[in-house]
């Protein structure tokens, strides 16, 4: 399980765009939780971190940190 912290994910619209982009990635198994207050999305996936970062960047947002838990 990964927790992806995303800079400027500050609205339900931005969160929805990011979730849609992640959901389209190969190896994405489940989007577990999205937390606007703490700017993170938790995912269960086999997708590599560079691919996750690129998908989020393509939507106009930046990943500040990815941690495994």
TACORRA-V729056 format. One record per residue. N is the residue number from 1. PHI is phi in whole degrees, -180 to 180 (NA if undefined). BURIAL is 1 if it has 16 or more other C-alpha atoms within 10 Angstrom, else 0. D_CENTER is the distance of its C-alpha to the mean C-alpha in whole Angstrom. Layout:
n:N phi:PHI burial:BURIAL d_center:D_CENTER
n:N phi:PHI burial:BURIAL d_center:D_CENTER
This chain:
n:1 phi:NA burial:0 d_center:12
n:2 phi:-120 burial:1 d_center:9
n:3 phi:-112 burial:1 d_center:8
n:4 phi:-107 burial:1 d_center:5
n:5 phi:-91 burial:1 d_center:7
n:6 phi:-127 burial:1 d_center:7
n:7 phi:-71 burial:0 d_center:11
n:8 phi:69 burial:0 d_center:12
n:9 phi:-82 burial:1 d_center:10
n:10 phi:-122 burial:0 d_center:13
n:11 phi:-148 burial:0 d_center:14
n:12 phi:-66 burial:0 d_center:13
n:13 phi:-65 burial:0 d_center:14
n:14 phi:-65 burial:1 d_center:11
n:15 phi:-62 burial:1 d_center:9
n:16 phi:-63 burial:0 d_center:10
n:17 phi:-62 burial:0 d_center:10
n:18 phi:-68 burial:1 d_center:6
n:19 phi:-61 burial:1 d_center:6
n:20 phi:-63 burial:0 d_center:9
n:21 phi:-65 burial:1 d_center:8
n:22 phi:-68 burial:1 d_center:6
n:23 phi:-63 burial:0 d_center:9
n:24 phi:-83 burial:0 d_center:12
n:25 phi:-78 burial:0 d_center:11
n:26 phi:-67 burial:0 d_center:14
n:27 phi:92 burial:0 d_center:13
n:28 phi:-82 burial:1 d_center:11
n:29 phi:-97 burial:0 d_center:13
n:30 phi:-162 burial:0 d_center:11
n:31 phi:-93 burial:1 d_center:8
n:32 phi:-80 burial:0 d_center:10
n:33 phi:-155 burial:0 d_center:10
n:34 phi:-128 burial:1 d_center:8
n:35 phi:-126 burial:0 d_center:10
n:36 phi:-69 burial:1 d_center:12
n:37 phi:-62 burial:0 d_center:14
n:38 phi:-108 burial:0 d_center:13
n:39 phi:56 burial:1 d_center:9
n:40 phi:-141 burial:1 d_center:7
n:41 phi:-129 burial:1 d_center:5
n:42 phi:-100 burial:1 d_center:7
n:43 phi:-135 burial:1 d_center:7
n:44 phi:-111 burial:1 d_center:11
n:45 phi:-159 burial:1 d_center:11
n:46 phi:-114 burial:0 d_center:13
n:47 phi:-77 burial:0 d_center:11
n:48 phi:-75 burial:0 d_center:12
n:49 phi:-63 burial:0 d_center:10
n:50 phi:-63 burial:0 d_center:12
n:51 phi:-67 burial:0 d_center:11
n:52 phi:-62 burial:1 d_center:7
n:53 phi:-60 burial:1 d_center:8
n:54 phi:-65 burial:0 d_center:10
n:55 phi:-63 burial:1 d_center:8
n:56 phi:-71 burial:1 d_center:6
n:57 phi:-63 burial:0 d_center:10
n:58 phi:-61 burial:0 d_center:12
n:59 phi:-87 burial:0 d_center:11
n:60 phi:97 burial:0 d_center:12
n:61 phi:-123 burial:1 d_center:10
n:62 phi:-120 burial:1 d_center:10
n:63 phi:-82 burial:1 d_center:8
n:64 phi:-93 burial:0 d_center:11
n:65 phi:-165 burial:0 d_center:10
n:66 phi:-126 burial:1 d_center:9
n:67 phi:-128 burial:0 d_center:11
n:68 phi:-94 burial:0 d_center:13
n:69 phi:-145 burial:0 d_center:15
